[in-house]
Amino acid sequence: MSIPFPSSIDLSSKDETIITVQQLKMQFLGTRKGDLDTIESYVKNFKSIADSLSANDNPLSDSDLVLQLLAGLPSSQYSPYQKRISSQLPLPDFSGACSLLYMYESLLQEQNVNHTSEDENYSIKEMFDKIVGVFYTVSSVVATVTDILSMFGRTSTMASTTGNRKNTKRRNRGRGRR
């Protein structure tokens, strides 16, 4: 015996939002980079879904974005990238992970153009590891400088502060002690 289902259901605005969010979450979790997709189109599609979730009061954390970005990549090509990024503590923010993904993609394209051997594949992995290391070093230094500046109540950029000091020194030449 089947239960009749009404042909038209009157959904409230709240119900429609819940359904939209559920569908967006399914899309988000199912987003994969296809063989013919470029990294750019994959990231744009991924970001569009995440932005739609945020617009529906369902923002995702940076770590959720990064981990799902990694999960949607084909392991056959991106395994070193997935392992390297997912093992970072803390995980990079989403824009940092995307920057690293673009760098890794350009290394893969260079490898494909040069038709490299297994030994050269290893050197590409080493090169990517070095790039990631530099990325984290720079990120760490920037965070430390920002913390130090905030301790002294300075939020302006160092460049504008330095530039103002130079101009002040030049204007004051010849003044002062006589």
N, C-alpha and C positions, 0 to 999 in steps of 0.2 A: 504494500500500500504506500503510495507516494503522497507526500505532504505538498499541497498546493503552495506555490510561492507567488506572492502578489506581483503583478506585472509592473506596477509603479510603486516605488517606495519613496516616501517623503523623508528625505534626509535633511537634518538640520545643518547649518553652516559648520558647526563643531564636528559633526559626523563626517562631513565632506573633507574637512581638514585632516581628520584622523586617517581617513582612507588615503588621501593624497600622501601623507607622511609615510604610511605603510608601504605604498607603492614606490615612493622615492627610496626608502630604505632597501627594498628588494632590488631596485636598480643599482643602488650604491654597492651593495654586497655582491651583485652579479657583474659589475663592470670589469671587463677583461680587455687587455690589449690584444687585438687580433693580429694575425700575421701581416695583413696589409695596412693596418693602422700605423700612423706615425706616432712617435712619442708625444708630439705636440697635440695631435687630435685626441689621443688617449687622456692626457692631462686635462685638456680643455673640457672634455666630456665629463670626466671625473669631478672636476672643480665645479662645473655647472650643476651637477646633481647635489653636491655638498652645499653650494650656495642656495639652492632651492630648499633644502632641508633647513638651513639657517633662517631663510625667509618665512618658513612655516613654524618658527619657534622651536626648532629641533636641531640646534647647532651640534656639530661633532667636534670632539677634542682633536688637537693636533696629532696626538699619538694614534687615535683611531684612523685619521686621514692617512697618515704615513703607512701604518700597517696594512690598510686596505689597498693603498697604492702599490705596495710591494706584492701583495697577494694576487693582484690582477695582472702581474707581469708573467710572461711565459718563462718557466724555470730553465728551459733549454738554453736560452740566451742570457738571462739576467740573474742566474743563480749567484755569481760572485757579488753582484750589487745587492741582491736581497739579503744574503748572509751578512755582508759588511754593514749595511745600514741597520738591519734588525738587531744586530749585536751591540749597537752603540748605546751607551748610558750617559746621559739621557738620549732619547731619540732626537734627531734633528726636527725642527719645526717643518711644516708642510712645504713652505717655499724653499727651505734649505734642501729638503729631500728631492724636490723637483729640480733644483739647480744641479745637484749631484747626478740625478737621472739624466739630464741633458748632457752632462759631461761624459757619463758612461756611454750614452748613445753615440756621441761623436767618436769615442774610442772604438766602439763596435763598427761604425761606418768606416773608419780608417782601416780597421782590420779587414773588413770585407773588400775594400778597394785594393789593398795590398795582398790579398789572398795569403794570409800568414799561416805559418805552420804551428804545431802544438807548442813548440818552444817559445815562439813569439806570442802565443796566446797567454802564456804564463807571464811574460813581461808586460803585457797589457793589463793583466790583473794586478801586478806589482805597481804599475803606473797609477792605476785607479786607487789603490790603497794609499799611495803617497798623496794623491790629490785630496782624498778624504781626510788624511792626516793634516794637511795644510788647512783645509776648510775648517776643521775643528780647532786648530790652533788659532786661526784668525778669529773665529767666533768667540773663543775663550778670551782672547786679548780684548776684543771689543766689549765683551760683557764686563771684564774687570775694569777697564777704563771708565765705562758707564757707571759702574758701582762707585768708583773713586770720585768721579765728578759729582755724583748725586750726594755723596757724603759731605762735600763742600758746598752743596746747594747750587751747583752749576749745572744747568741743563742745556746751555747753548753749545754749539759745536766748537771744538777746539780750534778749527781753522779760523772762524770769525773772531774768536778771542785773540788768537795769535796775531792775526792781521791788524786788529785794533791796537795791540801793544806796539807793533812795529811803527805804525803811523804816529802814535803818541810819542815814541822815542824820537822819531825824526822831527816832529814839530817842536819838541822841547830842546833840540840841540842849540847850544849857545846860551841857553837860559840857566838859571840856577846859580851855581858858585861863580863868583867873580873875584 
